[in-house]
């Protein structure tokens, strides 16, 4: 069964009912329900980039060169 996530987020439980009949005509029904929670709050992320050089400015001689940039994503 497919449904929009907004419906799941707006509710806290789901119920299902199944009725079946065999070839002899016997009928049975089964029911169940299940509670759940949906986390709709994204975690806060941060990014920090290390200084590329100790003097913060790249010299013109480094222009056009590959420069390694490092940092941390948390």
C-alpha positions in Angstrom: 0.0 0.0 0.0 1.4 3.4 -1.0 0.5 6.7 0.5 1.9 10.2 0.9 4.3 10.7 3.8 2.3 13.7 5.0 -0.6 11.3 5.9 1.8 9.1 7.9 3.2 12.2 9.7 -0.2 13.5 10.6 -1.3 10.2 12.2 0.2 7.9 14.8 -1.3 4.6 14.1 -2.4 2.4 11.2 -5.1 -0.3 11.2 -5.6 -3.2 8.7 -8.5 -5.6 8.2 -8.4 -8.6 5.9 -11.4 -10.8 5.1 -10.9 -14.0 3.1 -13.1 -16.8 1.8 -11.9 -20.3 0.9 -13.2 -22.6 -1.8 -15.7 -24.2 0.7 -17.2 -20.8 1.4 -15.7 -20.4 4.9 -15.0 -16.7 5.7 -12.6 -15.4 8.2 -11.5 -11.9 9.1 -8.2 -10.7 10.8 -7.7 -7.2 12.2 -4.6 -5.5 13.6 -3.3 -2.1 14.4 0.1 -0.6 15.0 1.3 2.7 16.5 4.3 4.5 15.2 6.1 7.8 15.3 7.5 9.9 12.5 10.5 12.2 13.1 9.8 15.3 11.0 12.6 17.5 12.4 15.8 17.3 10.5 19.1 17.5 12.5 21.2 20.6 12.4 24.3 20.3 10.3 27.4 22.4 10.3 30.3 22.7 8.0 33.7 24.1 8.8 36.5 24.6 6.3 40.1 24.7 7.4 42.3 27.6 6.2 43.9 26.8 2.9 47.1 28.7 3.9 48.4 30.1 7.1 48.1 33.6 5.6 44.5 33.1 4.3 45.3 34.6 0.9 46.4 32.4 -2.0 49.3 33.9 -4.0 48.7 34.5 -7.8 51.3 31.8 -8.5 48.8 29.2 -7.1 46.1 30.4 -9.5 45.1 27.6 -11.9 46.6 24.9 -9.6 44.7 22.2 -7.8 44.3 23.2 -4.1 43.3 20.7 -1.5 40.5 22.0 0.8 39.8 20.2 4.0 37.2 20.6 6.7 34.5 18.9 8.7 30.9 18.2 8.2 29.0 17.5 11.4 
